[in-house]
Amino acid sequence: MSSNALHVPVMLQRCLDMLAPALARPGAVVVDCTLGLGGHSEALLRDFPEARLIALDRDPSALRLAGERLAPYGDRATLVHAVYDDLPEVLDRLGVPRVQGILFDLGVSSMQLDEAERGFAYAQDAPLDMRMDQTTGVSAAEVLNTYPPGELVRILRAYGEEKFAKKIVDAVVRERAKEPFTNSARLVELIRAALPQAAKRTGGNPAKRTFQALRIEVNGELAGLERAIPAAVGTLAVGGRIAVLSYHSLEDRLVKQVFVAGARNTAPPGLPVVPEQYQPRLKLLTRGAELPTEEEIAENRRAAPARFRGAERIREEVGP
C-alpha cells in the first residue's frame, strides 16, 4: 500500500503558511514530531528547498512507508524512531542546538486507523492492541483485562470524557471474569449494551470515547504531550515557529496552556519596568484554535475535529 494513497494531510496549506517565515532562510531545520505517512513532511521538503527535515515517529511501519515517500529528498530528510517528547535528546544526538520550525499532528494516524489489525478503529473487529509502537508497551486488551476497576473508571472519565464510565467498567469487569477481552467487536457490543438508550442516539458511535481513552492510556499520549510541547518550545531559535494540530479538547487544552503561559508577562505586579527575564518568550500567531474549512472537511472527513494553533519564539530564556 503506498503512503500517498493512504494519507491526506490535515490543514496542510495552513501548516505551511504558518511555518513559512521561519523556513525561508538557508540552513533552516524543521522538525515533524509526528511523521506518520509523511504527507506534511513531503510538503515541507518540497516547498522549502533550503530546509533540512528531522522527522520523528514511534511507529516502525510509518517510518518505513514515509521513508519510501521521502527517499527522493535524500539526506535532506533524517527519520528517527522516537516519541515526540524525546525531541531534545534526538536533537542533541544529531548535533542540532536550535531549530526554526516544529510541527505536531497529534492523535492516531490514517495508517493506524485503516489497518484493522492495529485495533484502533471501533468500526471493524480487530485485536485490541492500539499500540502506536507494537514493539513495546501494554496493549489495550491488557489494560482492560488487568487494570483495577477504579483505574479503568478514571481513564474513561479523564481521557474519554465518558459520562457513563462506571456503567461501562462494571460491565467490563463482569465480562472479563468470564473470558478475557481480545477483540474490539466484543467491547463495542458491551458498550452499546451498557449505555442508556438516550446516550446511544447522539454523538456518533457510543464506543468512540472509550476507544479514545484506551488509546491515550496505552500510548501515554497526554503525559508525553505535557512534556513534549514545552520541550519543543525550548528547542526553537528566536524567530522559530511551532504549529500544532490537535484532535480533541484534552490535547488542545495542553497546547493552549503552554502557548498562553509562554506569551505571558510573568513579572510581579507593580514593577515600573519589566525586567527581561519576565517578558514573554512566545508570540501567539492564532486567535484561539483555528478550525478546518467546510471544503476541507468535505474532502477529508478526518479533518473535522482538528484544532490548529501556532506560536513564534521571540526571546531566549534569560536567567534571573
C-alpha positions as CSV (number, residue, x, y, z in Angstrom):
1,M,0.0,0.0,0.0
2,S,1.5,3.3,-1.0
3,S,1.7,6.1,1.7
4,N,0.3,8.6,-0.9
5,A,-2.8,6.5,-1.3
6,L,-3.4,6.3,2.4
7,H,-2.9,9.8,3.6
8,V,-4.5,13.2,3.1
9,P,-2.6,15.7,5.4
10,V,-4.9,17.8,7.5
11,M,-4.8,21.6,7.1
12,L,-1.7,21.3,5.1
13,Q,-1.6,24.7,3.5
14,R,-2.3,26.4,6.9
15,C,0.7,24.5,8.4
16,L,2.9,25.5,5.5
17,D,1.9,29.2,5.7
18,M,2.4,29.2,9.5
19,L,6.0,27.9,9.3
20,A,7.0,29.7,6.0
21,P,8.5,32.9,7.6
22,A,10.8,30.8,9.7
23,L,11.9,28.3,7.0
24,A,12.7,30.6,4.1
25,R,16.3,31.2,5.2
26,P,19.0,28.8,4.0
27,G,20.1,26.2,6.5
28,A,16.7,26.2,8.4
29,V,15.9,23.0,10.2
30,V,12.2,21.9,10.6
31,V,11.1,19.1,12.8
32,D,8.0,17.0,12.1
33,C,7.4,15.5,15.5
34,T,4.6,13.1,14.2
35,L,5.8,11.9,10.8
36,G,3.0,9.4,10.2
37,L,2.9,8.7,6.5
38,G,4.9,11.7,5.6
39,G,2.3,14.0,3.9
40,H,3.2,17.1,5.9
41,S,7.0,16.3,5.7
42,E,6.9,15.8,2.0
43,A,5.2,19.2,1.5
44,L,7.8,20.9,3.8
45,L,10.7,19.5,1.8
46,R,9.1,20.4,-1.5
47,D,8.1,24.0,-0.5
48,F,11.2,24.9,1.4
49,P,14.1,23.6,-0.8
50,E,16.8,25.1,1.5
51,A,15.4,23.5,4.7
52,R,16.5,20.3,6.3
53,L,13.9,18.0,7.9
54,I,14.1,15.9,11.0
55,A,11.1,13.6,11.4
56,L,10.1,11.5,14.5
57,D,7.7,8.7,14.8
58,R,7.3,5.8,17.3
59,D,5.7,3.5,14.7
60,P,8.3,1.5,12.7
61,S,5.7,0.8,9.9
62,A,5.1,4.5,9.5
63,L,8.8,5.2,9.3
64,R,9.3,2.6,6.6
65,L,6.4,3.9,4.4
66,A,7.3,7.5,4.9
67,G,11.0,6.7,4.2
68,E,10.0,5.4,0.8
69,R,7.9,8.5,0.2
70,L,10.7,10.9,1.2
71,A,13.6,9.0,-0.5
72,P,13.8,11.4,-3.4
73,Y,14.9,14.1,-1.0
74,G,18.0,12.2,0.0
75,D,20.0,13.4,3.0
76,R,17.8,16.5,3.5
77,A,15.4,14.2,5.5
78,T,16.5,12.4,8.7
79,L,14.0,10.0,10.1
80,V,14.2,8.9,13.7
81,H,12.4,6.2,15.6
82,A,11.4,8.2,18.7
83,V,8.4,9.5,20.6
84,Y,7.9,13.3,20.4
85,D,8.9,14.0,24.0
86,D,12.3,12.7,23.1
87,L,12.9,15.7,20.8
88,P,15.7,17.4,22.9
89,E,17.7,14.1,23.1
90,V,17.2,13.5,19.4
91,L,18.5,17.0,18.5
92,D,21.4,16.6,20.9
93,R,22.4,13.3,19.3
94,L,22.2,14.9,15.9
95,G,24.2,17.9,16.9
96,V,21.4,20.4,16.2
97,P,21.3,23.0,19.0
98,R,18.2,25.0,17.7
99,V,15.5,24.6,15.1
100,Q,13.5,27.0,13.0
101,G,10.2,25.1,12.7
102,I,8.3,22.4,14.5
103,L,5.1,20.7,13.5
104,F,2.9,18.4,15.6
105,D,0.0,16.5,14.0
106,L,-1.4,14.7,17.1
107,G,-3.6,11.7,17.6
108,V,-3.8,8.5,15.6
109,S,-2.5,8.3,12.0
110,S,-4.5,7.4,8.9
111,M,-2.5,4.2,8.5
112,Q,-3.1,3.1,12.1
113,L,-6.9,3.7,11.6
114,D,-7.0,2.0,8.2
115,E,-5.1,-1.2,9.2
116,A,-7.8,-3.2,11.0
117,E,-5.2,-5.4,12.8
118,R,-3.9,-2.4,14.8
119,G,-7.2,-2.3,16.7
120,F,-7.7,1.5,16.7
121,A,-11.0,1.6,14.8
122,Y,-14.2,0.6,16.6
123,A,-16.0,0.1,13.3
124,Q,-14.0,-3.1,12.4
125,D,-13.4,-6.2,14.5
126,A,-9.7,-6.5,15.3
127,P,-7.3,-7.5,18.1
128,L,-7.4,-4.9,20.9
129,D,-3.9,-3.7,20.5
130,M,-3.8,0.1,19.9
131,R,0.0,0.5,20.5
132,M,1.5,3.0,18.1
133,D,4.8,1.2,18.5
134,Q,3.9,-2.5,18.5
135,T,7.4,-3.4,19.7
136,T,6.9,-2.2,23.2
137,G,4.3,-1.5,26.0
138,V,1.0,-3.0,27.0
139,S,-1.9,-3.5,24.7
140,A,-5.5,-2.2,25.1
141,A,-6.6,-5.8,25.9
142,E,-4.1,-6.0,28.8
143,V,-5.4,-2.7,30.1
144,L,-9.0,-3.9,30.0
145,N,-8.2,-7.3,31.5
146,T,-5.8,-6.3,34.3
147,Y,-6.4,-2.8,35.5
148,P,-8.4,-2.4,38.7
149,P,-11.9,-1.1,38.2
150,G,-11.3,2.2,39.8
151,E,-8.3,2.9,37.5
152,L,-10.4,2.0,34.4
153,V,-13.1,4.4,35.5
154,R,-10.5,7.1,35.9
155,I,-9.1,6.5,32.5
156,L,-12.5,6.6,30.7
157,R,-13.5,9.7,32.6
158,A,-10.2,11.6,32.2
159,Y,-9.2,10.6,28.7
160,G,-12.5,9.8,27.1
161,E,-14.7,12.3,28.9
162,E,-17.1,9.4,29.2
163,K,-20.1,10.2,31.5
164,F,-21.1,6.5,31.8
165,A,-17.6,5.3,32.7
166,K,-18.8,3.4,35.8
167,K,-21.6,1.5,33.9
168,I,-19.1,0.5,31.2
169,V,-16.4,-0.6,33.6
170,D,-18.9,-2.6,35.7
171,A,-19.8,-4.5,32.5
172,V,-16.2,-4.9,31.6
173,V,-15.3,-6.4,35.0
174,R,-18.2,-8.8,34.8
175,E,-17.3,-10.0,31.3
176,R,-13.6,-10.2,31.8
177,A,-14.2,-12.6,34.8
178,K,-15.9,-15.0,32.3
179,E,-13.4,-14.6,29.5
180,P,-10.5,-12.1,28.9
181,F,-11.1,-9.4,26.2
182,T,-9.1,-10.0,23.0
183,N,-11.1,-8.3,20.2
184,S,-12.7,-4.9,19.6
185,A,-16.2,-6.1,18.4
186,R,-16.9,-7.7,21.8
187,L,-16.0,-4.4,23.6
188,V,-18.2,-2.4,21.2
189,E,-21.2,-4.7,21.9
190,L,-20.6,-4.4,25.6
191,I,-20.5,-0.6,25.5
192,R,-23.7,-0.5,23.4
193,A,-25.5,-2.7,25.9
194,A,-24.2,-0.8,28.9
195,L,-25.3,2.7,27.8
196,P,-28.8,4.1,28.3
197,Q,-30.9,4.4,25.1
198,A,-30.8,8.2,25.1
199,A,-27.0,8.2,25.2
200,K,-26.8,6.0,22.1
201,R,-28.9,8.3,20.0
202,T,-26.4,11.2,19.9
203,G,-22.7,11.8,19.4
204,G,-21.9,9.1,16.9
205,N,-20.6,5.7,17.8
206,P,-21.1,5.1,21.5
207,A,-17.7,3.3,21.7
208,K,-15.8,6.3,20.4
209,R,-15.0,7.8,23.8
210,T,-13.9,4.5,25.4
211,F,-11.6,3.7,22.4
212,Q,-10.1,7.2,22.6
213,A,-9.4,6.7,26.4
214,L,-7.8,3.3,25.9
215,R,-5.6,4.6,23.1
216,I,-4.4,7.5,25.1
217,E,-3.6,5.3,28.1
218,V,-1.8,2.6,26.0
219,N,0.4,5.2,24.3
220,G,0.9,7.6,27.2
221,E,-0.2,10.4,24.9
222,L,-1.2,13.1,27.3
223,A,1.7,12.6,29.7
224,G,4.0,12.6,26.7
225,L,2.4,15.7,25.2
226,E,2.6,17.5,28.5
227,R,6.4,17.1,28.3
228,A,6.7,17.4,24.6
229,I,5.2,20.9,23.9
230,P,7.4,22.8,26.5
231,A,10.4,20.8,25.4
232,A,9.7,21.7,21.7
233,V,9.3,25.4,22.5
234,G,12.7,25.2,24.3
235,T,14.4,23.9,21.1
236,L,13.1,26.8,19.0
237,A,15.5,29.5,17.8
238,V,14.4,33.1,18.2
239,G,12.2,33.7,15.2
240,G,11.3,30.0,15.0
241,R,7.7,28.9,14.8
242,I,5.7,26.0,16.1
243,A,2.4,24.7,14.6
244,V,0.2,22.1,16.4
245,L,-2.8,20.2,15.1
246,S,-4.9,18.7,17.9
247,Y,-8.0,16.4,17.6
248,H,-9.7,16.6,20.9
249,S,-10.2,19.1,23.8
250,L,-7.7,17.4,26.1
251,E,-4.8,17.8,23.6
252,D,-5.8,21.3,22.6
253,R,-6.1,22.4,26.3
254,L,-2.5,21.3,27.0
255,V,-1.2,23.1,23.9
256,K,-3.1,26.2,24.7
257,Q,-1.8,26.3,28.3
258,V,1.9,26.1,27.2
259,F,1.4,28.7,24.5
260,V,-0.5,31.1,26.7
261,A,2.0,30.7,29.5
262,G,4.9,31.4,27.1
263,A,3.2,34.6,25.8
264,R,2.5,36.0,29.3
265,N,4.4,38.7,31.2
266,T,5.4,36.9,34.5
267,A,6.6,40.0,36.4
268,P,5.3,40.6,39.9
269,P,2.6,43.3,39.8
270,G,3.7,46.9,40.4
271,L,7.1,46.9,38.7
272,P,7.7,50.2,36.9
273,V,9.9,48.5,34.3
274,V,9.6,44.8,33.4
275,P,13.0,43.0,33.5
276,E,13.9,40.9,30.6
277,Q,13.5,37.6,32.4
278,Y,9.8,38.3,33.0
279,Q,9.0,39.2,29.4
280,P,7.1,36.8,27.1
281,R,9.1,34.2,25.2
282,L,6.3,33.4,22.7
283,K,4.0,35.4,20.4
284,L,0.7,33.8,19.7
285,L,0.0,33.5,15.9
286,T,-3.5,32.2,16.1
287,R,-6.6,33.7,17.8
288,G,-7.8,30.8,19.8
289,A,-7.8,27.5,17.9
290,E,-8.4,27.7,14.2
291,L,-10.7,25.1,12.5
292,P,-10.6,23.4,9.1
293,T,-12.8,24.9,6.4
294,E,-16.0,23.2,5.3
295,E,-14.4,22.4,2.0
296,E,-11.6,20.6,3.6
297,I,-13.9,18.6,5.8
298,A,-15.9,17.6,2.8
299,E,-12.8,16.3,1.1
300,N,-11.3,14.7,4.2
301,R,-13.7,13.7,7.0
302,R,-10.8,13.1,9.4
303,A,-10.0,16.8,9.4
304,A,-13.4,17.6,11.1
305,P,-12.2,17.6,14.7
306,A,-8.9,19.3,14.0
307,R,-7.9,22.4,16.1
308,F,-4.8,24.4,14.9
309,R,-2.6,26.7,17.0
310,G,0.7,28.4,16.2
311,A,3.3,30.5,18.1
312,E,6.6,32.2,17.4
313,R,9.7,32.2,19.7
314,I,10.5,35.9,20.3
315,R,13.0,35.8,23.1
316,E,15.7,33.4,24.5
317,E,15.4,32.2,28.1
318,V,17.0,34.7,30.5
319,G,18.1,33.8,34.0
320,P,17.1,35.9,37.0
